Amino acid sequence: MKYLFRGLGFLLFAATLTSCGGSETLKAPQTTAIPEIPAIIPLPAQVSWEERAYAIPVENNICYSGEAQEAAQWIETLLSKAGFSVSANASANCGNWRIEQDSSLNATLGEEGYQLKISEEGVMLKAASKAGLFYGIQTLRQMFPAQIESEGLKGGVVLRHTSIEDKPEFGWRGTMVDVARSFFDLEYLKRHVDRMALYKMNRLHLHLSDDQGWRIEIKGWPKLTEIGGKSSVRRGRSGYLTQEEYKELQDYALERNITIIPEIDMPGHIYAALLSYPELNCDEYSNLTPKRAIPPAIFEDYNVGWSKFCLENPEIYKFVADVVEEMAEITKGPWLHIGGDEIEDPRYEEFVIKADSIVQSYGKTTIGWEEVTKAEVSSNLISQQWHGKVESVVKDIKVIHSLCSGLYLDHANEPGQENTNNWCKKDGVSLENTYNFDNYNPNVLGVEAAVWSEYVLTDEMMDNRFWPRAIAAAEVGWTKGSHRNYDDFAERLGKQGDRLRALDINFYRSPGVNWGVEKTVPGVFSNL
């Protein structure tokens, strides 16, 4: 069997040597280049590495069983990008790549765990579900040279022998992109999904409405995008997602085991809707305090906590019901986020209870920022904690951890960074701040890292805020706290530098991390 080797320190070869008399055939010794231990992120639950290696042959055969066809296609894509020849067959045991979906593994691995074994026979991947197989492939992908990300790799791949059994600590491992203050389009969001998937993140929360803009088409209320979609924070970008674009993004994300959670923030942070439909305001705009803008003026500033629905007007509930109904119809995931933060009104709790009931009536589970738990909401509502100061009146409520001191990534990467929003932590949110999360609440579902876009106005700036801190959040979400060590993480993270550059990510070069040799990559900008 032929092997390709380019740029390796050693060669693996099998040759015959003939003696002078021509009567004796000798085999030359075989030598395999042993790659260094891969810098896998998130750190797997259990992993052992051997001092042996498997060189991927020129011709490869993938055998898959159960519901593993999609996984086989992902591996076929990976190998094809590296210049290898690949075929795939629905069979339990044949080629050098064996992919098995076995639901009985759910008992030990859960829905997202996997087993990965690399030996002289090839690669064996097993999982209970498609998600587990996909995550096993992301681990395998990180074992390939970084050039695989930019299609600059042509053969010569050697994989270290290993046995991995892995599963996540938390089921919720997310990011939140604020597209309301400044708009980020479908193509950027797809790239963001790709990057999340590489690090085994599985929830993308979209903040779709705020005072500065409305970013999702609602056909029953078309002025929301016709008017509210044209504004943004000062120097930001306007625009919106059509329902077809939103569905396309969901399908793209679901293929990568990421569920979209849409947020319509209410009853506050709502000026873009009040601008579009002024009848939702009170007389003389008494619901706007102070009156930082009144229709038809747009709002381009950064202040919060000044706009709200006219809560004594029962017509607002028709608006809420119509918007929730359309969002429920076009959202494939089980959750709808109703916001609910930074609002003071005597009718606030009444509104939250009604909004929660409306969401449930359309078959979805409500998520709200932690303030909503001041009301007697249903016990299946999920509270997203961002400052940790609300005493919930609902016992044993499930929680998403997004505390601003470690997971608000619009804050500075390090003290003094320009165009950052440091109200929560004046010296910024460092990579280590994000990584050092200890959970003592049994009701925590997981973690979600957020970027608010008041000062985040371009794709490059959004990259700079998320990466690499989102990778730290990914490991916090996946790897048990007892297995995590910041110094070890920082060392592995530095070895991801070439991969991040190959992915054309404008990541922040966090201090204390050895990012390797910088290379000029078209389209990549320096820290902003």
C-alpha positions in Angstrom: 0.0 0.0 0.0 1.3 3.4 -0.9 1.9 6.2 1.7 2.4 9.9 1.1 5.0 11.7 3.2 5.7 15.4 2.7 7.5 17.5 5.3 8.0 14.7 7.8 11.2 14.1 9.8 11.2 10.4 9.2 9.8 8.0 6.5 7.7 4.9 6.9 8.7 2.5 4.3 8.8 -1.2 3.3 11.5 -2.1 0.9 13.3 -5.2 -0.2 17.1 -5.5 -0.3 18.7 -8.2 -2.5 22.1 -9.8 -1.5 25.1 -9.9 -3.9 24.3 -13.4 -4.8 20.7 -12.6 -5.5 19.5 -15.5 -3.4 18.5 -13.6 -0.2 15.8 -11.0 0.3 16.1 -8.7 3.3 13.5 -6.3 4.6 14.6 -2.9 5.6 13.4 -1.8 9.1 10.3 0.3 9.3 10.4 3.7 11.0 7.4 5.8 11.7 7.4 9.5 12.6 5.6 9.8 15.9 3.8 13.1 16.0 3.7 15.1 19.3 0.7 14.6 21.5 -2.1 16.6 19.9 -3.3 19.7 21.8 -7.0 18.7 21.9 -9.5 21.3 23.1 -11.7 20.7 25.0 -9.6 18.3 27.0 -11.1 14.8 26.7 -12.5 13.0 29.8 -10.2 10.0 29.4 -7.3 9.7 26.9 -4.2 7.6 26.6 -1.5 8.2 24.0 1.0 5.5 22.7 4.4 5.9 21.3 3.3 4.6 17.9 1.6 6.1 14.9 -0.8 5.3 12.1 0.1 6.8 8.7 -3.0 7.4 6.6 -2.7 5.6 3.3 -3.4 7.1 -0.1 -6.5 5.0 -0.5 -9.1 4.8 2.3 -12.3 2.9 2.9 -14.9 4.1 5.4 -17.3 1.5 6.8 -20.3 2.7 8.8 -23.2 1.2 10.6 -26.4 2.4 12.3 -27.1 6.1 11.7 -23.4 6.9 10.9 -23.7 7.8 7.2 -23.5 11.6 8.0 -20.4 11.0 10.1 -18.9 9.0 7.3 -19.5 11.9 4.9 -17.7 14.3 7.4 -14.7 12.0 7.5 -14.8 11.7 3.7 -14.7 15.5 3.4 -11.8 15.7 5.9 -9.7 13.1 4.1 -10.5 14.5 0.6 -9.4 18.0 1.8 -6.0 16.3 2.7 -5.7 14.8 -0.8 -6.6 11.2 0.0 -8.7 8.9 -2.0 -11.8 7.8 -0.1 -14.7 5.4 -0.6 -17.5 4.6 1.9 -19.7 1.5 2.5 -22.6 0.7 4.7 -21.0 -2.2 6.5 -20.2 -3.1 10.1 -16.6 -4.1 9.6 -14.4 -3.6 6.6 -12.1 -0.7 5.9 -9.4 1.2 7.8 -12.1 3.7 9.0 -14.9 2.2 11.0 -17.7 4.4 12.2 -20.4 2.8 14.4 -23.6 4.4 15.8 -24.8 2.2 18.7 -27.6 3.6 20.9 -26.7 1.2 23.7 -23.7 3.4 24.4 -26.0 6.1 25.7 -25.9 4.5 29.1 -22.2 5.2 29.5 -21.5 8.1 27.0 -24.8 10.0 26.9 -26.0 11.6 23.7 -22.8 13.6 23.0 -20.0 11.2 24.1 -17.8 9.1 21.9 -15.1 6.5 21.8 -12.1 7.0 19.5 -9.4 4.4 18.9 -6.4 4.8 16.5 -4.2 1.7 16.0 -2.2 -0.1 13.4 -5.6 -1.2 11.9 -6.8 2.3 11.4 -9.4 4.5 13.0 -12.5 3.3 15.0 -15.1 5.7 16.1 -18.2 4.8 18.2 -21.0 6.8 19.7 -24.7 6.5 20.7 -25.8 9.3 18.4 -25.0 11.4 15.4 -23.9 14.2 17.8 -21.4 12.0 19.5 -19.9 10.8 16.2 -19.6 14.4 15.1 -17.7 15.4 18.2 -15.4 12.5 17.8 -14.6 13.7 14.3 -13.8 17.2 15.7 -11.3 15.6 18.1 -9.9 13.7 15.1 -9.8 16.9 13.0 -7.6 18.6 15.7 -5.1 15.7 15.3 -4.6 16.7 11.6 -2.1 19.4 10.8 -3.6 22.9 10.9 -3.2 23.3 7.2 -6.3 21.1 6.8 -8.4 24.1 7.7 -7.2 26.1 4.7 -7.0 23.2 2.2 -3.2 23.6 2.2 -2.5 20.0 3.1 -1.7 17.3 0.6 -1.2 13.9 2.2 1.5 13.0 4.6 -0.8 12.7 7.7 0.3 10.6 10.6 -2.0 10.0 13.6 -0.7 9.1 17.0 -2.1 5.9 18.4 -4.7 6.6 21.1 -7.7 5.5 23.0 -10.2 8.1 24.0 -13.5 7.9 25.9 -15.1 11.3 26.1 -18.3 13.0 27.1 -19.3 16.5 28.2 -19.7 17.9 31.7 -22.6 20.1 30.6 -25.3 19.8 27.9 -25.3 23.6 27.3 -22.2 25.0 25.8 -23.0 28.2 24.0 -22.3 31.6 22.7 -24.5 34.6 22.3 -24.1 37.1 19.4 -25.9 40.4 19.7 -27.0 41.3 16.1 -29.4 44.0 17.3 -27.0 46.8 18.2 -24.9 46.2 15.1 -25.9 43.6 12.5 -24.0 40.5 11.6 -25.2 38.7 8.5 -25.9 35.2 7.5 -22.4 34.5 6.2 -20.7 35.7 9.3 -23.0 33.7 11.5 -22.3 30.6 9.5 -18.5 31.1 10.0 -19.2 31.5 13.7 -21.1 28.3 13.7 -18.2 26.5 12.1 -15.8 27.7 14.7 -18.1 26.8 17.6 -18.5 23.3 16.2 -14.7 22.7 16.1 -14.6 23.2 19.9 -17.8 21.2 20.5 -20.1 24.1 21.4 -23.8 23.4 20.8 -26.0 26.4 21.4 -26.1 29.7 19.5 -28.2 32.4 21.1 -29.1 35.3 18.8 -30.1 38.6 20.5 -32.4 39.7 17.7 -34.1 42.9 19.0 -33.2 45.9 21.1 -33.5 49.6 21.2 -31.2 50.1 18.2 -32.6 47.5 15.8 -35.0 44.7 14.9 -33.2 41.8 13.1 -35.8 39.1 12.2 -38.6 39.3 9.7 -42.1 39.0 11.2 -44.6 38.8 8.4 -47.6 39.8 10.4 -45.8 43.0 11.6 -43.7 43.9 8.5 -42.7 47.4 9.7 -40.5 45.8 12.4 -37.9 45.2 9.7 -39.0 47.8 7.2 -38.3 50.5 9.8 -36.7 48.9 12.8 -34.3 46.9 10.6 -32.8 50.1 9.2 -31.2 51.4 12.4 -28.2 50.5 14.4 -25.9 51.8 17.1 -23.8 54.7 15.9 -21.3 53.6 13.2 -22.8 50.1 13.4 -24.4 48.1 10.6 -28.1 47.8 10.0 -30.0 45.0 8.3 -32.0 41.9 9.3 -32.4 38.2 8.6 -35.3 37.1 6.4 -37.2 34.1 7.7 -35.7 32.0 4.9 -32.2 33.1 6.0 -33.0 32.3 9.6 -34.2 28.8 8.5 -31.0 28.4 6.4 -28.9 29.3 9.4 -30.7 26.8 11.6 -30.3 24.0 9.1 -26.6 24.8 8.7 -26.2 24.9 12.5 -28.1 21.7 13.1 -25.9 19.8 10.6 -23.1 20.7 13.1 -25.2 19.8 16.2 -25.8 23.5 17.2 -29.3 24.7 18.1 -30.3 28.3 17.5 -32.0 30.1 20.4 -33.8 33.3 19.2 -34.2 36.2 21.7 -36.9 38.8 21.4 -36.1 41.2 24.3 -39.2 42.5 26.1 -40.9 44.3 27.7 -37.8 46.6 27.9 -35.0 47.1 25.3 -37.9 47.5 22.8 -37.6 50.9 21.2 -37.0 49.5 17.7 -40.5 47.9 17.9 -42.0 51.1 19.4 -40.4 53.1 16.6 -41.9 50.8 14.0 -45.4 50.7 15.6 -45.9 53.8 17.8 -49.3 52.6 18.9 -47.5 50.2 21.3 -46.5 53.3 23.3 -48.5 55.0 26.0 -50.0 58.5 25.5 -47.4 61.2 25.3 -44.7 58.4 25.3 -44.8 58.1 29.1 -43.3 54.6 28.7 -40.0 56.2 27.5 -38.2 57.6 30.5 -36.1 59.6 29.9 -37.2 60.3 26.3 -33.9 59.6 24.7 -35.8 59.2 21.4 -39.4 59.3 20.3 -40.9 58.2 17.0 -40.0 58.8 14.2 -36.4 59.4 15.5 -34.2 56.3 15.6 -32.0 55.6 18.6 -28.2 55.2 17.9 -26.9 55.6 21.4 -25.8 53.0 24.0 -28.1 53.7 27.0 -30.4 50.9 28.3 -33.3 50.8 30.7 -35.3 53.7 29.3 -37.8 52.1 26.9 -40.6 49.6 27.6 -44.0 48.6 26.3 -47.0 50.4 27.5 -47.8 47.6 29.9 -51.3 48.9 30.8 -52.3 48.6 27.2 -53.7 45.0 26.6 -53.0 45.4 22.8 -49.3 44.7 23.5 -50.2 41.1 24.2 -51.5 40.6 20.7 -48.2 41.9 19.5 -46.3 39.5 21.8 -48.5 36.5 20.8 -48.1 37.2 17.1 -44.4 37.5 17.3 -44.0 34.5 19.5 -46.2 32.4 17.2 -44.2 33.3 14.1 -40.9 32.6 15.9 -42.2 29.3 17.2 -43.2 28.3 13.7 -39.8 29.0 12.2 -37.6 27.9 15.1 -36.6 24.2 15.1 -35.1 24.2 18.6 -37.3 23.9 21.7 -36.4 27.3 23.3 -37.5 30.9 22.8 -35.8 33.7 24.8 -37.9 36.6 26.0 -35.2 38.8 27.5 -36.8 40.5 30.4 -33.8 42.4 31.8 -33.2 45.9 33.1 -36.8 47.0 33.4 -38.8 48.5 36.3 -42.6 48.7 36.1 -45.4 47.8 38.5 -46.8 45.4 35.8 -43.4 43.8 35.0 -44.1 40.5 36.8 -47.6 40.3 35.3 -46.1 40.7 31.9 -43.4 38.0 32.4 -45.9 35.5 33.6 -48.2 36.1 30.6 -45.2 36.1 28.1 -44.0 32.8 29.6 -47.5 31.3 29.2 -47.7 32.5 25.6 -44.4 30.8 24.8 -45.5 27.6 26.3 -48.8 27.7 24.4 -46.8 27.4 21.2 -44.9 24.4 22.4 -41.6 26.1 23.4 -39.7 26.4 26.6 -39.1 30.0 27.8 -35.6 31.4 28.6 -35.3 34.8 30.3 -32.5 36.8 31.8 -32.4 36.2 35.6 -34.7 39.1 36.4 -37.7 37.1 35.2 -37.5 34.8 38.1 -38.7 37.6 40.4 -42.1 36.6 39.0 -44.0 33.3 39.6 -43.0 31.9 36.2 -43.4 28.2 35.4 -40.8 25.9 36.9 -39.6 24.7 33.5 -38.5 28.2 32.5 -34.7 28.6 32.3 -33.0 31.5 34.0 -29.9 33.0 32.3 -27.8 34.5 35.0 -25.7 37.5 34.0 -25.0 39.3 37.4 -26.2 36.7 39.9 -28.1 39.2 42.1 -31.7 38.1 41.7 -33.3 36.0 44.4 -35.6 33.6 42.5 -39.1 33.1 43.8 -39.2 29.8 41.8 -37.4 26.9 43.5 -35.1 24.5 41.7 -35.2 26.5 38.4 -32.6 25.5 35.7 -29.9 28.0 35.1 -27.5 29.0 32.3 -24.3 30.5 33.6 -23.3 33.7 31.8 -21.9 35.8 34.7 -20.5 39.0 33.2 -17.3 38.8 35.2 -16.1 35.8 33.2 -18.4 35.4 30.2 -19.2 38.9 28.9 -16.7 38.9 26.1 -17.5 42.4 24.8 -15.3 43.4 27.8 -11.6 44.0 27.2 -9.3 41.1 26.6 -6.9 42.9 28.8 -6.8 46.3 30.6 -6.9 49.3 28.3 -8.2 47.6 25.1 -10.1 50.1 23.0 -13.8 49.8 22.0 -14.7 47.6 24.9 -17.6 47.7 27.4 -16.1 47.3 30.9 -19.0 48.2 33.2 -19.0 44.8 34.9 -15.2 44.4 35.4 -13.1 47.5 35.0 -9.9 45.7 34.1 -11.6 43.5 31.5 -12.4 39.8 31.3 -9.1 37.9 30.7 -8.7 34.5 29.2 -8.0 33.2 32.7 -11.2 34.8 34.1 -13.2 33.0 31.5 -11.5 29.7 32.2 -11.7 29.8 36.0 -15.4 28.9 36.5 -16.4 26.6 39.4 -20.0 25.4 39.6 -21.6 24.8 42.9 -25.2 24.9 41.7 -26.7 21.5 40.7 -29.3 23.3 38.5 -26.7 24.8 36.2 -27.3 23.5 32.6 -24.0 24.9 31.3 -22.3 28.0 30.2 -22.8 30.7 27.5 -20.3 33.3 26.5 -21.9 36.6 25.2 -20.7 39.5 23.0 -22.9 42.6 23.1 -22.3 44.8 20.0 -22.5 48.4 21.2 -18.8 48.8 20.4 -18.3 45.7 18.2 -19.0 47.0 14.7 -17.2 44.7 12.3 -16.6 41.0 11.7 -13.0 41.4 12.7 -13.9 43.1 16.0 -16.4 40.3 16.7 -13.7 37.7 16.1 -11.4 39.6 18.3 -13.8 39.6 21.2 -14.9 35.9 21.0 -11.6 34.2 20.2 -9.8 32.7 22.0 -11.9 33.3 25.1 -14.8 31.4 23.6 -12.4 28.4 23.4 -11.9 28.7 27.1 -15.7 28.7 27.6 -15.9 25.6 25.4 -13.5 23.7 27.7 -15.3 24.9 30.8 -18.5 23.6 29.3 -17.1 20.2 28.2 -14.3 19.2 30.6 -14.9 18.4 34.3 -13.6 21.1 36.7 -11.4 18.5 38.4 -9.6 17.8 35.1 -9.0 21.4 34.1 -5.8 23.3 34.7 -5.2 26.8 33.3 -1.5 26.4 32.6 -2.1 23.2 30.7 -5.0 24.8 28.8 -2.8 27.8 27.8 -0.1 25.5 26.5 -2.6 23.5 24.4 -4.3 26.8 23.2 -1.0 28.2 21.9 -0.6 25.1 19.7 -4.0 26.0 18.2 -2.6 29.3 16.9 -1.8 27.9 13.5 -5.3 26.4 13.2 -6.9 29.7 14.1 -4.8 31.5 11.6 -5.6 28.9 8.9 -9.3 29.5 9.7 -8.8 33.2 9.0 -9.9 34.2 12.5 -8.9 37.6 13.8 -8.2 36.2 17.3 -6.7 38.2 20.1 -3.2 37.1 21.0 -3.8 36.8 24.7 -0.7 37.4 26.8 0.9 34.5 28.5 0.1 32.2 25.6 2.8 31.1 23.1 1.0 31.5 19.9 3.8 30.3 17.7 5.3 32.1 14.6 3.0 34.7 13.1 2.4 34.4 9.4 0.9 36.8 7.0 -2.6 35.5 6.1 -4.8 37.5 3.6 -7.8 38.9 5.3 -6.5 38.6 8.9 -6.1 41.9 10.8 -4.1 42.7 13.9 -5.7 43.2 17.3 -8.2 46.0 17.3 
